[in-house]
Amino acid sequence: MMTRNGRCPNFNHGRPNAPVRFCSMCGNVVNNRIPEKECSEEKHAKSRRERRGGVFPEKNAFIERT
């Protein structure tokens, strides 16, 4: 997702030490100090579920039950 000026609106691009290697919106590298690693789709899905449940558990309670 890009804005009219051609820049991604994700704030990780401007952070000096972004907590992720890739931007989730445009896919570009935002922190090349995080090493690349091979992950399965299953591992990514598990990580997303854990992260979602930890941030706003009351909003995602129905997701965990389904």
Protein Blocks (a to p, Z undefined) as FASTA:
>chain_A
ZZfkopafbfklmpmbdcbfbdfklopafblkbccddddfklmmmmmmmmmmmmmmmlmm
mmmmZZ
